[in-house]
Amino acid sequence: MNIGLLFNQIFLMFCLMLLGLLANKIKFIHEQTANDLTNILLYLVSPCLIIKSFEIHYSAQRLDQLLLIASSMLIIYSLQILCSRLIFHAVTDPRLQRITKFGSIYSNAGFIGIPLVSSLFGDRGVFYAVVPIVFFNLFNWTHGVALFTKEESKIGMKQKFFRVIFNPNIIAILLGWVNLC
């Protein structure tokens, strides 16, 4: 691994974050713009990234590695959910409890980590780095949404299920998987 390239990429990412912070401070980016950019990332960029990462040559070894990473992510998210329930059970405010649970389980590492992995390890590295993002999307759009969905909501289970399944990120995961196999 080229350490100079690593530091260069990290420096570039921090410069981009600083630029975003500055744009926010001088009110160059308004709240609606930030919401629109978030939607572009969630509903367009992330699905494209997921599908692109699965466009690699199939091999049994690669599939085995993918399944090992996927199994690990399943265990990690399950443990994080269990730990967050135990740790934040004593929080009495239900809104604060949901926020602390969500914040302790789901990171925001995908969008900034993928360019770094891409520059250091290429498409093959991105393929393996996207597996945690796939599980982030699966858990975030199921468990994460369930944390913030009120039980007294008028939306039925069937509608909730279809809302999750037809999320662009979940569709991208399914398309990517079909493309891989």
Disulfide bonds with the S-S distance in Angstrom:
none
